[in-house]
């Protein structure tokens, strides 16, 4: 094995360790909820399910204005609704 190959092996091992650390950090972050601006200018909420929930700001504001109605609906229909947990 040449010195050049040994350096490549070391680089590969270092990259593998970096990727393992990054993967572990991403797994930790999956349990948390975060918000960001989507590529198309919408508001994306991550961490609620497998995919982000993305709406435009007007849609979010309309939904937020309905929060009391949504809570009442959930309470009134508790028996029929399932929980993910």
PDB file of N, CA, C and O in Angstrom:
ATOM      1  N   UNK A   1       0.843  -1.164   0.000  1.00  0.00           N
ATOM      2  CA  UNK A   1       0.000   0.000   0.000  1.00  0.00           C
ATOM      3  C   UNK A   1       0.898   1.239   0.000  1.00  0.00           C
ATOM      4  O   UNK A   1       1.814   1.346   0.816  1.00  0.00           O
ATOM      5  N   UNK A   2       0.640   2.152  -0.894  1.00  0.00           N
ATOM      6  CA  UNK A   2       1.468   3.350  -0.957  1.00  0.00           C
ATOM      7  C   UNK A   2       0.998   4.374   0.069  1.00  0.00           C
ATOM      8  O   UNK A   2      -0.096   4.275   0.624  1.00  0.00           O
ATOM      9  N   UNK A   3       1.852   5.352   0.301  1.00  0.00           N
ATOM     10  CA  UNK A   3       1.519   6.417   1.250  1.00  0.00           C
ATOM     11  C   UNK A   3       0.272   7.176   0.789  1.00  0.00           C
ATOM     12  O   UNK A   3      -0.549   7.598   1.604  1.00  0.00           O
ATOM     13  N   UNK A   4       0.145   7.343  -0.541  1.00  0.00           N
ATOM     14  CA  UNK A   4      -1.004   8.044  -1.115  1.00  0.00           C
ATOM     15  C   UNK A   4      -2.302   7.312  -0.783  1.00  0.00           C
ATOM     16  O   UNK A   4      -3.289   7.948  -0.414  1.00  0.00           O
ATOM     17  N   UNK A   5      -2.312   5.984  -0.909  1.00  0.00           N
ATOM     18  CA  UNK A   5      -3.493   5.189  -0.586  1.00  0.00           C
ATOM     19  C   UNK A   5      -3.827   5.255   0.902  1.00  0.00           C
ATOM     20  O   UNK A   5      -5.000   5.299   1.273  1.00  0.00           O
ATOM     21  N   UNK A   6      -2.809   5.262   1.751  1.00  0.00           N
ATOM     22  CA  UNK A   6      -3.031   5.342   3.192  1.00  0.00           C
ATOM     23  C   UNK A   6      -3.715   6.654   3.543  1.00  0.00           C
ATOM     24  O   UNK A   6      -4.602   6.678   4.396  1.00  0.00           O
ATOM     25  N   UNK A   7      -3.322   7.734   2.906  1.00  0.00           N
ATOM     26  CA  UNK A   7      -3.954   9.022   3.156  1.00  0.00           C
ATOM     27  C   UNK A   7      -5.415   8.987   2.701  1.00  0.00           C
ATOM     28  O   UNK A   7      -6.293   9.537   3.366  1.00  0.00           O
ATOM     29  N   UNK A   8      -5.661   8.346   1.582  1.00  0.00           N
ATOM     30  CA  UNK A   8      -7.027   8.233   1.095  1.00  0.00           C
ATOM     31  C   UNK A   8      -7.886   7.439   2.078  1.00  0.00           C
ATOM     32  O   UNK A   8      -9.036   7.792   2.338  1.00  0.00           O
ATOM     33  N   UNK A   9      -7.320   6.375   2.613  1.00  0.00           N
ATOM     34  CA  UNK A   9      -8.045   5.579   3.605  1.00  0.00           C
ATOM     35  C   UNK A   9      -8.359   6.415   4.843  1.00  0.00           C
ATOM     36  O   UNK A   9      -9.458   6.339   5.393  1.00  0.00           O
ATOM     37  N   UNK A  10      -7.383   7.213   5.274  1.00  0.00           N
ATOM     38  CA  UNK A  10      -7.604   8.079   6.436  1.00  0.00           C
ATOM     39  C   UNK A  10      -8.682   9.115   6.137  1.00  0.00           C
ATOM     40  O   UNK A  10      -9.534   9.400   6.978  1.00  0.00           O
ATOM     41  N   UNK A  11      -8.635   9.676   4.928  1.00  0.00           N
ATOM     42  CA  UNK A  11      -9.652  10.644   4.533  1.00  0.00           C
ATOM     43  C   UNK A  11     -11.037  10.009   4.509  1.00  0.00           C
ATOM     44  O   UNK A  11     -12.015  10.617   4.943  1.00  0.00           O
ATOM     45  N   UNK A  12     -11.110   8.796   4.005  1.00  0.00           N
ATOM     46  CA  UNK A  12     -12.388   8.085   3.959  1.00  0.00           C
ATOM     47  C   UNK A  12     -12.917   7.794   5.359  1.00  0.00           C
ATOM     48  O   UNK A  12     -14.112   7.928   5.622  1.00  0.00           O
ATOM     49  N   UNK A  13     -12.023   7.397   6.247  1.00  0.00           N
ATOM     50  CA  UNK A  13     -12.431   7.129   7.630  1.00  0.00           C
ATOM     51  C   UNK A  13     -12.915   8.404   8.307  1.00  0.00           C
ATOM     52  O   UNK A  13     -13.906   8.388   9.038  1.00  0.00           O
ATOM     53  N   UNK A  14     -12.210   9.515   8.063  1.00  0.00           N
ATOM     54  CA  UNK A  14     -12.616  10.799   8.651  1.00  0.00           C
ATOM     55  C   UNK A  14     -13.980  11.220   8.107  1.00  0.00           C
ATOM     56  O   UNK A  14     -14.834  11.699   8.854  1.00  0.00           O
ATOM     57  N   UNK A  15     -14.177  11.040   6.810  1.00  0.00           N
ATOM     58  CA  UNK A  15     -15.465  11.389   6.196  1.00  0.00           C
ATOM     59  C   UNK A  15     -16.582  10.503   6.741  1.00  0.00           C
ATOM     60  O   UNK A  15     -17.683  10.992   6.995  1.00  0.00           O
ATOM     61  N   UNK A  16     -16.324   9.236   6.922  1.00  0.00           N
ATOM     62  CA  UNK A  16     -17.313   8.322   7.482  1.00  0.00           C
ATOM     63  C   UNK A  16     -17.703   8.758   8.892  1.00  0.00           C
ATOM     64  O   UNK A  16     -18.886   8.758   9.231  1.00  0.00           O
ATOM     65  N   UNK A  17     -16.746   9.120   9.699  1.00  0.00           N
ATOM     66  CA  UNK A  17     -17.034   9.589  11.061  1.00  0.00           C
ATOM     67  C   UNK A  17     -17.842  10.882  11.038  1.00  0.00           C
ATOM     68  O   UNK A  17     -18.754  11.062  11.845  1.00  0.00           O
ATOM     69  N   UNK A  18     -17.504  11.785  10.110  1.00  0.00           N
ATOM     70  CA  UNK A  18     -18.250  13.039   9.987  1.00  0.00           C
ATOM     71  C   UNK A  18     -19.709  12.761   9.612  1.00  0.00           C
ATOM     72  O   UNK A  18     -20.631  13.353  10.174  1.00  0.00           O
ATOM     73  N   UNK A  19     -19.897  11.862   8.664  1.00  0.00           N
ATOM     74  CA  UNK A  19     -21.253  11.512   8.235  1.00  0.00           C
ATOM     75  C   UNK A  19     -22.037  10.812   9.341  1.00  0.00           C
ATOM     76  O   UNK A  19     -23.240  11.033   9.476  1.00  0.00           O
ATOM     77  N   UNK A  20     -21.379   9.980  10.125  1.00  0.00           N
ATOM     78  CA  UNK A  20     -22.047   9.331  11.256  1.00  0.00           C
ATOM     79  C   UNK A  20     -22.520  10.369  12.269  1.00  0.00           C
ATOM     80  O   UNK A  20     -23.632  10.279  12.789  1.00  0.00           O
ATOM     81  N   UNK A  21     -21.665  11.360  12.545  1.00  0.00           N
ATOM     82  CA  UNK A  21     -22.036  12.428  13.475  1.00  0.00           C
ATOM     83  C   UNK A  21     -23.207  13.236  12.935  1.00  0.00           C
ATOM     84  O   UNK A  21     -24.146  13.552  13.667  1.00  0.00           O
ATOM     85  N   UNK A  22     -23.146  13.566  11.658  1.00  0.00           N
ATOM     86  CA  UNK A  22     -24.227  14.330  11.026  1.00  0.00           C
ATOM     87  C   UNK A  22     -25.534  13.545  11.066  1.00  0.00           C
ATOM     88  O   UNK A  22     -26.591  14.114  11.341  1.00  0.00           O
ATOM     89  N   UNK A  23     -25.471  12.259  10.798  1.00  0.00           N
ATOM     90  CA  UNK A  23     -26.654  11.401  10.823  1.00  0.00           C
ATOM     91  C   UNK A  23     -27.251  11.344  12.226  1.00  0.00           C
ATOM     92  O   UNK A  23     -28.470  11.400  12.383  1.00  0.00           O
ATOM     93  N   UNK A  24     -26.413  11.234  13.233  1.00  0.00           N
ATOM     94  CA  UNK A  24     -26.896  11.198  14.615  1.00  0.00           C
ATOM     95  C   UNK A  24     -27.573  12.520  14.982  1.00  0.00           C
ATOM     96  O   UNK A  24     -28.604  12.523  15.656  1.00  0.00           O
ATOM     97  N   UNK A  25     -27.000  13.637  14.543  1.00  0.00           N
ATOM     98  CA  UNK A  25     -27.592  14.949  14.828  1.00  0.00           C
ATOM     99  C   UNK A  25     -28.945  15.084  14.135  1.00  0.00           C
ATOM    100  O   UNK A  25     -29.882  15.635  14.712  1.00  0.00           O
ATOM    101  N   UNK A  26     -29.051  14.593  12.921  1.00  0.00           N
ATOM    102  CA  UNK A  26     -30.325  14.659  12.190  1.00  0.00           C
ATOM    103  C   UNK A  26     -31.391  13.808  12.863  1.00  0.00           C
ATOM    104  O   UNK A  26     -32.554  14.204  12.924  1.00  0.00           O
ATOM    105  N   UNK A  27     -31.004  12.641  13.369  1.00  0.00           N
ATOM    106  CA  UNK A  27     -31.960  11.786  14.065  1.00  0.00           C
ATOM    107  C   UNK A  27     -32.480  12.463  15.323  1.00  0.00           C
ATOM    108  O   UNK A  27     -33.662  12.344  15.646  1.00  0.00           O
ATOM    109  N   UNK A  28     -31.606  13.176  16.042  1.00  0.00           N
ATOM    110  CA  UNK A  28     -32.024  13.918  17.229  1.00  0.00           C
ATOM    111  C   UNK A  28     -33.000  15.020  16.848  1.00  0.00           C
ATOM    112  O   UNK A  28     -33.998  15.238  17.534  1.00  0.00           O
ATOM    113  N   UNK A  29     -32.712  15.711  15.758  1.00  0.00           N
ATOM    114  CA  UNK A  29     -33.525  16.851  15.320  1.00  0.00           C
ATOM    115  C   UNK A  29     -34.900  16.417  14.832  1.00  0.00           C
ATOM    116  O   UNK A  29     -35.820  17.234  14.798  1.00  0.00           O
ATOM    117  N   UNK A  30     -35.064  15.154  14.455  1.00  0.00           N
ATOM    118  CA  UNK A  30     -36.345  14.682  13.933  1.00  0.00           C
ATOM    119  C   UNK A  30     -37.457  14.822  14.965  1.00  0.00           C
ATOM    120  O   UNK A  30     -38.613  15.025  14.592  1.00  0.00           O
ATOM    121  N   UNK A  31     -37.144  14.720  16.223  1.00  0.00           N
ATOM    122  CA  UNK A  31     -38.151  14.836  17.258  1.00  0.00           C
ATOM    123  C   UNK A  31     -38.562  16.271  17.515  1.00  0.00           C
ATOM    124  O   UNK A  31     -39.592  16.521  18.141  1.00  0.00           O
ATOM    125  N   UNK A  32     -37.769  17.213  17.042  1.00  0.00           N
ATOM    126  CA  UNK A  32     -38.085  18.614  17.290  1.00  0.00           C
ATOM    127  C   UNK A  32     -38.828  19.210  16.101  1.00  0.00           C
ATOM    128  O   UNK A  32     -38.716  18.732  14.972  1.00  0.00           O
ATOM    129  N   UNK A  33     -39.576  20.248  16.378  1.00  0.00           N
ATOM    130  CA  UNK A  33     -40.311  20.943  15.339  1.00  0.00           C
ATOM    131  C   UNK A  33     -39.537  22.193  14.960  1.00  0.00           C
ATOM    132  O   UNK A  33     -39.035  22.908  15.827  1.00  0.00           O
ATOM    133  N   UNK A  34     -39.441  22.453  13.664  1.00  0.00           N
ATOM    134  CA  UNK A  34     -38.761  23.662  13.210  1.00  0.00           C
ATOM    135  C   UNK A  34     -39.525  24.268  12.035  1.00  0.00           C
ATOM    136  O   UNK A  34     -40.298  23.588  11.360  1.00  0.00           O
ATOM    137  N   UNK A  35     -39.295  25.547  11.808  1.00  0.00           N
ATOM    138  CA  UNK A  35     -39.998  26.285  10.766  1.00  0.00           C
ATOM    139  C   UNK A  35     -38.968  26.939   9.857  1.00  0.00           C
ATOM    140  O   UNK A  35     -37.949  27.454  10.318  1.00  0.00           O
ATOM    141  N   UNK A  36     -39.251  26.912   8.552  1.00  0.00           N
ATOM    142  CA  UNK A  36     -38.373  27.616   7.626  1.00  0.00           C
ATOM    143  C   UNK A  36     -39.170  28.084   6.416  1.00  0.00           C
ATOM    144  O   UNK A  36     -40.298  27.643   6.194  1.00  0.00           O
ATOM    145  N   UNK A  37     -38.582  28.971   5.645  1.00  0.00           N
ATOM    146  CA  UNK A  37     -39.197  29.458   4.414  1.00  0.00           C
ATOM    147  C   UNK A  37     -38.876  28.452   3.317  1.00  0.00           C
ATOM    148  O   UNK A  37     -37.716  28.090   3.123  1.00  0.00           O
ATOM    149  N   UNK A  38     -39.900  28.002   2.599  1.00  0.00           N
ATOM    150  CA  UNK A  38     -39.695  27.035   1.523  1.00  0.00           C
ATOM    151  C   UNK A  38     -39.084  27.721   0.306  1.00  0.00           C
ATOM    152  O   UNK A  38     -39.019  28.948   0.236  1.00  0.00           O
ATOM    153  N   UNK A  39     -38.638  26.912  -0.648  1.00  0.00           N
ATOM    154  CA  UNK A  39     -38.047  27.438  -1.878  1.00  0.00           C
ATOM    155  C   UNK A  39     -39.024  28.331  -2.642  1.00  0.00           C
ATOM    156  O   UNK A  39     -38.606  29.255  -3.340  1.00  0.00           O
ATOM    157  N   UNK A  40     -40.312  28.062  -2.512  1.00  0.00           N
ATOM    158  CA  UNK A  40     -41.327  28.834  -3.237  1.00  0.00           C
ATOM    159  C   UNK A  40     -41.921  29.957  -2.390  1.00  0.00           C
ATOM    160  O   UNK A  40     -42.895  30.590  -2.796  1.00  0.00           O
ATOM    161  N   UNK A  41     -41.341  30.208  -1.217  1.00  0.00           N
ATOM    162  CA  UNK A  41     -41.792  31.318  -0.399  1.00  0.00           C
ATOM    163  C   UNK A  41     -42.896  31.006   0.581  1.00  0.00           C
ATOM    164  O   UNK A  41     -43.500  31.921   1.141  1.00  0.00           O
ATOM    165  N   UNK A  42     -43.173  29.747   0.800  1.00  0.00           N
ATOM    166  CA  UNK A  42     -44.173  29.349   1.783  1.00  0.00           C
ATOM    167  C   UNK A  42     -43.536  29.150   3.146  1.00  0.00           C
ATOM    168  O   UNK A  42     -42.317  29.242   3.293  1.00  0.00           O
ATOM    169  N   UNK A  43     -44.359  28.881   4.129  1.00  0.00           N
ATOM    170  CA  UNK A  43     -43.886  28.590   5.482  1.00  0.00           C
ATOM    171  C   UNK A  43     -43.988  27.083   5.678  1.00  0.00           C
ATOM    172  O   UNK A  43     -45.082  26.524   5.609  1.00  0.00           O
ATOM    173  N   UNK A  44     -42.873  26.427   5.918  1.00  0.00           N
ATOM    174  CA  UNK A  44     -42.832  24.980   6.103  1.00  0.00           C
ATOM    175  C   UNK A  44     -42.571  24.642   7.562  1.00  0.00           C
ATOM    176  O   UNK A  44     -41.631  25.155   8.170  1.00  0.00           O
ATOM    177  N   UNK A  45     -43.407  23.775   8.118  1.00  0.00           N
ATOM    178  CA  UNK A  45     -43.232  23.299   9.490  1.00  0.00           C
ATOM    179  C   UNK A  45     -42.777  21.844   9.401  1.00  0.00           C
ATOM    180  O   UNK A  45     -43.471  20.991   8.848  1.00  0.00           O
ATOM    181  N   UNK A  46     -41.607  21.585   9.955  1.00  0.00           N
ATOM    182  CA  UNK A  46     -41.025  20.240   9.957  1.00  0.00           C
ATOM    183  C   UNK A  46     -41.184  19.619  11.340  1.00  0.00           C
ATOM    184  O   UNK A  46     -41.207  20.325  12.349  1.00  0.00           O
ATOM    185  N   UNK A  47     -41.294  18.301  11.378  1.00  0.00           N
ATOM    186  CA  UNK A  47     -41.313  17.591  12.645  1.00  0.00           C
ATOM    187  C   UNK A  47     -42.687  17.126  13.083  1.00  0.00           C
ATOM    188  O   UNK A  47     -42.818  16.507  14.139  1.00  0.00           O
ATOM    189  N   UNK A  48     -43.716  17.411  12.293  1.00  0.00           N
ATOM    190  CA  UNK A  48     -45.057  16.939  12.640  1.00  0.00           C
ATOM    191  C   UNK A  48     -45.322  15.537  12.106  1.00  0.00           C
ATOM    192  O   UNK A  48     -46.108  14.785  12.683  1.00  0.00           O
ATOM    193  N   UNK A  49     -44.678  15.195  11.026  1.00  0.00           N
ATOM    194  CA  UNK A  49     -44.852  13.889  10.391  1.00  0.00           C
ATOM    195  C   UNK A  49     -43.680  13.640   9.474  1.00  0.00           C
ATOM    196  O   UNK A  49     -42.627  14.264   9.601  1.00  0.00           O
ATOM    197  N   UNK A  50     -43.870  12.731   8.559  1.00  0.00           N
ATOM    198  CA  UNK A  50     -42.788  12.357   7.643  1.00  0.00           C
ATOM    199  C   UNK A  50     -42.421  13.508   6.707  1.00  0.00           C
ATOM    200  O   UNK A  50     -41.250  13.698   6.377  1.00  0.00           O
ATOM    201  N   UNK A  51     -43.422  14.272   6.284  1.00  0.00           N
ATOM    202  CA  UNK A  51     -43.193  15.374   5.366  1.00  0.00           C
ATOM    203  C   UNK A  51     -43.544  16.690   6.036  1.00  0.00           C
ATOM    204  O   UNK A  51     -44.352  16.718   6.964  1.00  0.00           O
ATOM    205  N   UNK A  52     -42.944  17.787   5.574  1.00  0.00           N
ATOM    206  CA  UNK A  52     -43.282  19.084   6.164  1.00  0.00           C
ATOM    207  C   UNK A  52     -44.689  19.519   5.764  1.00  0.00           C
ATOM    208  O   UNK A  52     -45.214  19.098   4.733  1.00  0.00           O
ATOM    209  N   UNK A  53     -45.285  20.360   6.592  1.00  0.00           N
ATOM    210  CA  UNK A  53     -46.558  20.998   6.256  1.00  0.00           C
ATOM    211  C   UNK A  53     -46.195  22.377   5.735  1.00  0.00           C
ATOM    212  O   UNK A  53     -45.621  23.185   6.465  1.00  0.00           O
ATOM    213  N   UNK A  54     -46.528  22.656   4.467  1.00  0.00           N
ATOM    214  CA  UNK A  54     -46.160  23.920   3.844  1.00  0.00           C
ATOM    215  C   UNK A  54     -47.401  24.631   3.339  1.00  0.00           C
ATOM    216  O   UNK A  54     -48.174  24.085   2.552  1.00  0.00           O
ATOM    217  N   UNK A  55     -47.578  25.855   3.805  1.00  0.00           N
ATOM    218  CA  UNK A  55     -48.675  26.712   3.365  1.00  0.00           C
ATOM    219  C   UNK A  55     -48.108  28.108   3.140  1.00  0.00           C
ATOM    220  O   UNK A  55     -47.055  28.459   3.674  1.00  0.00           O
ATOM    221  N   UNK A  56     -48.824  28.896   2.340  1.00  0.00           N
ATOM    222  CA  UNK A  56     -48.438  30.298   2.186  1.00  0.00           C
ATOM    223  C   UNK A  56     -48.910  31.070   3.407  1.00  0.00           C
ATOM    224  O   UNK A  56     -49.800  30.619   4.127  1.00  0.00           O
ATOM    225  N   UNK A  57     -48.309  32.246   3.641  1.00  0.00           N
ATOM    226  CA  UNK A  57     -48.579  32.986   4.871  1.00  0.00           C
ATOM    227  C   UNK A  57     -50.063  33.265   5.076  1.00  0.00           C
ATOM    228  O   UNK A  57     -50.547  33.193   6.206  1.00  0.00           O
ATOM    229  N   UNK A  58     -50.799  33.583   4.005  1.00  0.00           N
ATOM    230  CA  UNK A  58     -52.236  33.840   4.143  1.00  0.00           C
ATOM    231  C   UNK A  58     -52.975  32.603   4.643  1.00  0.00           C
ATOM    232  O   UNK A  58     -53.903  32.702   5.445  1.00  0.00           O
ATOM    233  N   UNK A  59     -52.552  31.442   4.161  1.00  0.00           N
ATOM    234  CA  UNK A  59     -53.180  30.185   4.585  1.00  0.00           C
ATOM    235  C   UNK A  59     -52.892  29.916   6.059  1.00  0.00           C
ATOM    236  O   UNK A  59     -53.784  29.499   6.798  1.00  0.00           O
ATOM    237  N   UNK A  60     -51.645  30.152   6.496  1.00  0.00           N
ATOM    238  CA  UNK A  60     -51.293  29.963   7.902  1.00  0.00           C
ATOM    239  C   UNK A  60     -52.101  30.905   8.783  1.00  0.00           C
ATOM    240  O   UNK A  60     -52.618  30.495   9.823  1.00  0.00           O
ATOM    241  N   UNK A  61     -52.213  32.168   8.373  1.00  0.00           N
ATOM    242  CA  UNK A  61     -52.947  33.142   9.169  1.00  0.00           C
ATOM    243  C   UNK A  61     -54.426  32.764   9.280  1.00  0.00           C
ATOM    244  O   UNK A  61     -55.033  32.920  10.339  1.00  0.00           O
ATOM    245  N   UNK A  62     -54.998  32.269   8.188  1.00  0.00           N
ATOM    246  CA  UNK A  62     -56.392  31.820   8.207  1.00  0.00           C
ATOM    247  C   UNK A  62     -56.552  30.621   9.148  1.00  0.00           C
ATOM    248  O   UNK A  62     -57.504  30.553   9.926  1.00  0.00           O
ATOM    249  N   UNK A  63     -55.628  29.696   9.066  1.00  0.00           N
ATOM    250  CA  UNK A  63     -55.664  28.509   9.922  1.00  0.00           C
ATOM    251  C   UNK A  63     -55.488  28.889  11.389  1.00  0.00           C
ATOM    252  O   UNK A  63     -56.196  28.379  12.258  1.00  0.00           O
ATOM    253  N   UNK A  64     -54.544  29.785  11.659  1.00  0.00           N
ATOM    254  CA  UNK A  64     -54.319  30.223  13.038  1.00  0.00           C
ATOM    255  C   UNK A  64     -55.538  30.955  13.595  1.00  0.00           C
ATOM    256  O   UNK A  64     -55.830  30.846  14.786  1.00  0.00           O
ATOM    257  N   UNK A  65     -56.240  31.688  12.762  1.00  0.00           N
ATOM    258  CA  UNK A  65     -57.448  32.388  13.197  1.00  0.00           C
ATOM    259  C   UNK A  65     -58.552  31.397  13.578  1.00  0.00           C
ATOM    260  O   UNK A  65     -59.470  31.738  14.324  1.00  0.00           O
ATOM    261  N   UNK A  66     -58.457  30.184  13.064  1.00  0.00           N
ATOM    262  CA  UNK A  66     -59.441  29.141  13.360  1.00  0.00           C
ATOM    263  C   UNK A  66     -59.038  28.273  14.550  1.00  0.00           C
ATOM    264  O   UNK A  66     -59.704  27.271  14.814  1.00  0.00           O
ATOM    265  N   UNK A  67     -57.995  28.610  15.264  1.00  0.00           N
ATOM    266  CA  UNK A  67     -57.455  27.721  16.296  1.00  0.00           C
ATOM    267  C   UNK A  67     -58.493  27.348  17.356  1.00  0.00           C
ATOM    268  O   UNK A  67     -58.555  26.188  17.765  1.00  0.00           O
ATOM    269  N   UNK A  68     -59.304  28.299  17.808  1.00  0.00           N
ATOM    270  CA  UNK A  68     -60.340  27.969  18.800  1.00  0.00           C
ATOM    271  C   UNK A  68     -61.360  26.992  18.225  1.00  0.00           C
ATOM    272  O   UNK A  68     -61.797  26.066  18.909  1.00  0.00           O
ATOM    273  N   UNK A  69     -61.735  27.203  16.974  1.00  0.00           N
ATOM    274  CA  UNK A  69     -62.686  26.314  16.306  1.00  0.00           C
ATOM    275  C   UNK A  69     -62.105  24.904  16.147  1.00  0.00           C
ATOM    276  O   UNK A  69     -62.810  23.913  16.337  1.00  0.00           O
ATOM    277  N   UNK A  70     -60.846  24.824  15.806  1.00  0.00           N
ATOM    278  CA  UNK A  70     -60.188  23.525  15.639  1.00  0.00           C
ATOM    279  C   UNK A  70     -60.108  22.797  16.984  1.00  0.00           C
ATOM    280  O   UNK A  70     -60.370  21.596  17.058  1.00  0.00           O
ATOM    281  N   UNK A  71     -59.749  23.520  18.038  1.00  0.00           N
ATOM    282  CA  UNK A  71     -59.686  22.911  19.370  1.00  0.00           C
ATOM    283  C   UNK A  71     -61.058  22.399  19.809  1.00  0.00           C
ATOM    284  O   UNK A  71     -61.168  21.308  20.368  1.00  0.00           O
ATOM    285  N   UNK A  72     -62.091  23.179  19.557  1.00  0.00           N
ATOM    286  CA  UNK A  72     -63.458  22.760  19.910  1.00  0.00           C
ATOM    287  C   UNK A  72     -63.867  21.529  19.125  1.00  0.00           C
ATOM    288  O   UNK A  72     -64.490  20.616  19.667  1.00  0.00           O
ATOM    289  N   UNK A  73     -63.516  21.504  17.848  1.00  0.00           N
ATOM    290  CA  UNK A  73     -63.841  20.365  17.007  1.00  0.00           C
ATOM    291  C   UNK A  73     -63.163  19.097  17.532  1.00  0.00           C
ATOM    292  O   UNK A  73     -63.786  18.038  17.616  1.00  0.00           O
ATOM    293  N   UNK A  74     -61.881  19.217  17.884  1.00  0.00           N
ATOM    294  CA  UNK A  74     -61.139  18.063  18.414  1.00  0.00           C
ATOM    295  C   UNK A  74     -61.774  17.571  19.710  1.00  0.00           C
ATOM    296  O   UNK A  74     -61.926  16.365  19.906  1.00  0.00           O
ATOM    297  N   UNK A  75     -62.143  18.485  20.587  1.00  0.00           N
ATOM    298  CA  UNK A  75     -62.787  18.114  21.853  1.00  0.00           C
ATOM    299  C   UNK A  75     -64.125  17.427  21.597  1.00  0.00           C
ATOM    300  O   UNK A  75     -64.427  16.408  22.219  1.00  0.00           O
ATOM    301  N   UNK A  76     -64.924  17.976  20.690  1.00  0.00           N
ATOM    302  CA  UNK A  76     -66.250  17.419  20.401  1.00  0.00           C
ATOM    303  C   UNK A  76     -66.167  16.060  19.728  1.00  0.00           C
ATOM    304  O   UNK A  76     -67.098  15.263  19.844  1.00  0.00           O
ATOM    305  N   UNK A  77     -65.090  15.776  19.035  1.00  0.00           N
ATOM    306  CA  UNK A  77     -64.955  14.525  18.280  1.00  0.00           C
ATOM    307  C   UNK A  77     -63.869  13.613  18.832  1.00  0.00           C
ATOM    308  O   UNK A  77     -63.358  12.743  18.127  1.00  0.00           O
ATOM    309  N   UNK A  78     -63.523  13.816  20.089  1.00  0.00           N
ATOM    310  CA  UNK A  78     -62.427  13.069  20.727  1.00  0.00           C
ATOM    311  C   UNK A  78     -62.569  11.559  20.571  1.00  0.00           C
ATOM    312  O   UNK A  78     -61.580  10.871  20.321  1.00  0.00           O
ATOM    313  N   UNK A  79     -63.766  11.043  20.713  1.00  0.00           N
ATOM    314  CA  UNK A  79     -63.995   9.598  20.658  1.00  0.00           C
ATOM    315  C   UNK A  79     -63.645   9.016  19.281  1.00  0.00           C
ATOM    316  O   UNK A  79     -63.151   7.893  19.185  1.00  0.00           O
ATOM    317  N   UNK A  80     -63.902   9.774  18.239  1.00  0.00           N
ATOM    318  CA  UNK A  80     -63.668   9.292  16.868  1.00  0.00           C
ATOM    319  C   UNK A  80     -62.237   9.483  16.401  1.00  0.00           C
ATOM    320  O   UNK A  80     -61.796   8.829  15.457  1.00  0.00           O
ATOM    321  N   UNK A  81     -61.521  10.363  17.048  1.00  0.00           N
ATOM    322  CA  UNK A  81     -60.173  10.701  16.608  1.00  0.00           C
ATOM    323  C   UNK A  81     -59.131   9.757  17.202  1.00  0.00           C
ATOM    324  O   UNK A  81     -59.250   9.296  18.337  1.00  0.00           O
ATOM    325  N   UNK A  82     -58.113   9.490  16.399  1.00  0.00           N
ATOM    326  CA  UNK A  82     -57.024   8.623  16.847  1.00  0.00           C
ATOM    327  C   UNK A  82     -55.810   9.467  17.160  1.00  0.00           C
ATOM    328  O   UNK A  82     -55.628  10.552  16.606  1.00  0.00           O
ATOM    329  N   UNK A  83     -54.981   8.957  18.055  1.00  0.00           N
ATOM    330  CA  UNK A  83     -53.719   9.600  18.382  1.00  0.00           C
ATOM    331  C   UNK A  83     -52.584   8.810  17.751  1.00  0.00           C
ATOM    332  O   UNK A  83     -52.653   7.586  17.647  1.00  0.00           O
ATOM    333  N   UNK A  84     -51.567   9.497  17.343  1.00  0.00           N
ATOM    334  CA  UNK A  84     -50.429   8.833  16.715  1.00  0.00           C
ATOM    335  C   UNK A  84     -49.610   8.053  17.732  1.00  0.00           C
ATOM    336  O   UNK A  84     -48.988   7.050  17.381  1.00  0.00           O
ATOM    337  N   UNK A  85     -49.598   8.495  18.986  1.00  0.00           N
ATOM    338  CA  UNK A  85     -48.756   7.879  20.008  1.00  0.00           C
ATOM    339  C   UNK A  85     -49.216   6.560  20.403  1.00  0.00           C
ATOM    340  O   UNK A  85     -48.602   5.922  21.258  1.00  0.00           O
TER     341      UNK A  85
END
